[in-house]
Amino acid sequence: MLDYDAEAARYDATRGGLPRAREAAGAVGRLLPASTRTLVDVACGTGFVTSEIGGVRAVGIDLAAGMLRIAAARLGGRVVRADARALPFADGSVDAVTMIWLVHLLDDPGPVLAEAVRVVRPGGVLVLTVNKNDGHFEMDSDLAASLARARPDRARHVEFDDFATVTGLLRGLELVGETTFSGVGQGVAPAQWRRWLAAGTIRWMRTMTADQAAELDRSLAALPHQEVARADPRYRLVAFGQPLRDRSHPTG
């Protein structure tokens, strides 16, 4: 996994900066109930997205001290270094928990999701990105087509942010809202995908046989404009809460 302490200084500049943060924050805002006042952003990173979510008192949680040093300045010091599997909040004490681009990194998301559910109050929501990789396969581009042909359906079992997987882990909750947003600045060039393939960086690529990987590399190498990034992906953001009949505050 990426060394997020070392990455902190360049993290925002290499991931779309303020436009990206505002896109993600705007999407979060669309899924928060109107009654939301307190929000915990798990794996907040540099706090760029967190700081752009308006109308709430947000606290950032992360394990990377380097990320939190930057986030602290953006969030008025409202940051805590903590494990997502043991959040430092009482049961049912916050209005919303957000997890942006986190669950796809986890080998076992169950404890993290359970902990988020524990701290959300009745009527609150858990908002998270799902199916992150799909954003790169569903664009209308030559690169997306090459990747989609190579990515086997069986690879989904290693992508723990799959919507069906997340839904299964959040028993007792239901989908109460969803939206999409652009991953500004996160379009990727064919040459970068080839480097990721060679390094074994992408989880689903590690499920491929040597022959499948070689075929994908040949397909990517044949594309024009090797170092030109294709269109930015679109990400899916969903909100889970109590069943409507049990919620005292409707989702806005």
C-alpha positions in Angstrom: 0.0 0.0 0.0 1.1 3.6 -0.6 3.1 5.3 2.1 0.7 8.1 2.9 3.0 9.8 5.3 5.6 10.2 2.5 2.9 11.1 0.0 1.3 13.8 2.0 3.3 16.8 0.7 2.3 16.0 -2.9 -1.0 14.3 -2.4 -3.4 17.1 -3.4 -1.4 18.4 -6.3 -1.3 14.9 -7.9 -5.0 14.2 -7.4 -6.9 17.1 -8.9 -6.4 19.7 -6.1 -9.2 22.0 -5.2 -11.5 21.2 -8.2 -11.4 17.5 -7.3 -12.0 18.2 -3.6 -15.0 20.4 -4.4 -16.5 17.8 -6.8 -16.3 15.1 -4.1 -17.5 17.4 -1.3 -20.5 18.6 -3.4 -21.5 15.0 -4.0 -21.3 14.2 -0.2 -23.4 17.3 0.5 -26.2 16.1 -1.8 -26.5 12.9 0.3 -26.5 14.4 3.8 -29.8 14.8 5.6 -30.8 18.4 6.2 -30.4 17.8 9.9 -26.7 16.9 9.6 -24.5 18.9 12.0 -21.7 16.6 12.9 -19.6 14.6 10.5 -16.7 12.2 10.8 -14.6 11.7 7.7 -12.7 8.4 8.0 -9.4 8.3 6.2 -9.6 12.1 5.7 -6.1 12.4 4.2 -5.1 16.0 3.9 -8.6 17.1 4.8 -9.2 18.8 1.4 -12.5 17.1 0.7 -13.6 17.3 4.4 -12.9 21.1 4.6 -15.1 21.7 1.5 -18.2 20.0 3.0 -20.4 22.9 4.0 -22.8 23.4 6.9 -21.3 20.7 9.2 -18.8 20.5 12.0 -16.4 17.9 10.5 -13.7 15.8 12.3 -11.0 14.1 10.3 -9.7 10.7 11.2 -6.6 9.1 9.7 -3.7 6.9 10.6 -1.1 8.9 8.6 0.5 11.6 10.8 1.8 13.4 7.7 -1.7 13.7 6.2 -3.2 14.8 9.5 -0.6 17.6 9.9 -2.0 19.2 6.7 -5.6 18.3 7.6 -5.4 20.0 11.0 -4.7 23.4 9.4 -7.8 23.0 7.2 -10.1 21.7 9.9 -9.3 24.0 12.7 -7.4 21.3 14.5 -10.4 18.9 14.5 -8.4 15.8 13.6 -7.7 12.6 15.4 -5.1 9.9 14.6 -7.1 6.7 15.0 -7.7 3.3 13.5 -10.9 3.2 11.5 -11.7 -0.1 13.3 -11.8 1.7 16.6 -13.3 5.2 16.2 -13.0 7.4 19.3 -16.7 8.2 19.5 -19.6 7.0 21.5 -22.4 4.8 20.1 -24.8 6.8 18.0 -23.0 10.1 18.6 -22.5 11.6 15.1 -24.9 12.5 12.3 -22.8 11.2 9.4 -19.7 9.2 8.6 -18.0 9.6 5.3 -15.5 7.3 3.6 -14.2 8.6 0.3 -11.9 6.3 -1.7 -11.2 4.1 1.3 -13.1 0.7 1.2 -11.4 -0.4 -2.0 -8.1 -0.4 -0.2 -9.2 -2.7 2.6 -8.7 -6.4 2.7 -11.4 -6.8 5.3 -13.9 -3.9 5.2 -16.3 -5.5 7.6 -14.9 -4.2 10.9 -14.5 -0.7 9.4 -18.0 -0.5 8.2 -19.4 -1.9 11.4 -17.5 0.7 13.4 -18.9 3.5 11.2 -22.5 2.1 11.8 -21.9 2.0 15.5 -21.1 5.7 15.8 -23.9 7.0 13.5 -27.0 8.2 15.3 -30.5 7.0 14.4 -31.5 9.0 11.3 -27.9 9.5 10.3 -26.1 8.2 7.3 -22.9 6.4 6.2 -21.7 7.9 2.9 -19.0 6.1 0.9 -17.6 5.5 -2.5 -18.2 2.1 -4.1 -17.0 0.3 -7.2 -14.1 2.7 -7.5 -12.4 0.8 -10.3 -15.5 0.9 -12.5 -15.0 4.6 -13.0 -12.0 3.8 -15.3 -13.9 1.0 -17.2 -17.1 2.8 -18.1 -15.6 5.9 -19.9 -16.0 6.1 -23.6 -12.4 5.8 -24.6 -10.0 3.4 -26.2 -8.2 2.8 -22.9 -11.5 2.0 -21.1 -12.3 -0.5 -23.8 -8.9 -2.3 -23.5 -9.2 -2.5 -19.7 -12.8 -3.7 -19.8 -12.0 -6.5 -22.2 -9.1 -7.7 -19.9 -10.8 -7.4 -16.5 -12.4 -10.7 -15.7 -15.7 -10.8 -13.8 -14.0 -13.1 -11.3 -11.8 -10.2 -10.3 -14.8 -8.6 -8.5 -14.3 -10.9 -5.5 -11.1 -9.1 -4.7 -12.7 -5.6 -4.9 -14.3 -5.2 -1.5 -15.9 -1.9 -2.3 -18.3 -3.7 -4.7 -21.8 -2.4 -4.1 -23.2 -5.8 -3.5 -20.4 -6.7 -1.1 -20.9 -3.5 0.9 -24.7 -3.9 1.0 -24.2 -7.4 2.4 -21.9 -6.2 5.1 -24.3 -3.4 6.1 -27.2 -5.7 7.2 -30.0 -3.8 8.8 -29.3 -0.6 6.8 -30.6 0.3 3.3 -29.6 2.5 0.5 -31.1 5.9 1.1 -29.4 7.9 -1.6 -26.8 7.9 -4.3 -25.0 10.2 -6.8 -21.9 10.4 -8.9 -19.1 12.9 -9.3 -16.1 13.4 -11.5 -12.6 12.4 -10.4 -11.1 15.7 -11.5 -7.4 15.2 -12.6 -7.6 11.4 -12.2 -7.7 10.4 -15.8 -4.9 8.0 -16.6 -2.7 7.5 -19.6 -2.1 4.0 -21.2 1.6 4.1 -20.2 0.7 4.6 -16.5 -1.6 1.6 -16.6 1.3 -0.5 -18.1 3.5 0.6 -15.3 0.8 -0.4 -12.7 0.5 -3.7 -14.5 4.2 -4.4 -14.3 4.4 -3.4 -10.7 1.4 -5.3 -9.6 -0.2 -2.2 -8.1 -3.8 -2.8 -9.0 -5.5 -5.6 -7.1 -7.6 -7.0 -9.9 -4.6 -7.2 -12.2 -2.9 -9.5 -9.7 -5.6 -12.1 -10.3 -4.6 -12.4 -14.0 -2.4 -15.2 -15.4 0.9 -14.4 -16.9 -0.6 -14.8 -20.4 -3.5 -12.6 -19.6 -1.2 -9.9 -18.2 1.0 -10.1 -21.3 -2.0 -9.8 -23.6 -3.3 -6.7 -21.7 0.2 -5.1 -21.9 0.2 -5.6 -25.6 -3.3 -4.1 -25.9 -2.3 -1.1 -23.9 1.0 -0.6 -25.8 -0.9 -0.6 -29.1 -2.9 2.5 -28.1 -1.9 5.9 -29.4 -0.7 8.8 -27.3 0.8 6.6 -24.6 1.4 9.5 -22.1 -1.8 11.3 -22.7 -4.4 10.9 -19.9 -7.9 9.9 -20.9 -11.1 11.3 -19.6 -11.5 11.7 -15.8 -13.4 8.8 -14.3 -16.8 9.2 -12.6 -17.2 7.8 -9.1 -20.3 6.3 -7.5 -21.2 7.7 -4.0 -23.9 6.0 -1.9 -25.6 6.7 1.4 -26.8 4.0 3.8 -29.1 4.6 6.7 -31.9 3.0 8.7 -34.9 1.7 6.7 -37.2 4.6 5.9 -39.9 3.4 8.3 -37.4 3.6 11.2 -35.9 7.0 10.4 -37.2 10.1 12.0 -35.4 12.4 9.5 -35.7 11.9 5.8 -32.6 12.0 3.6 -32.1 15.2 1.7 
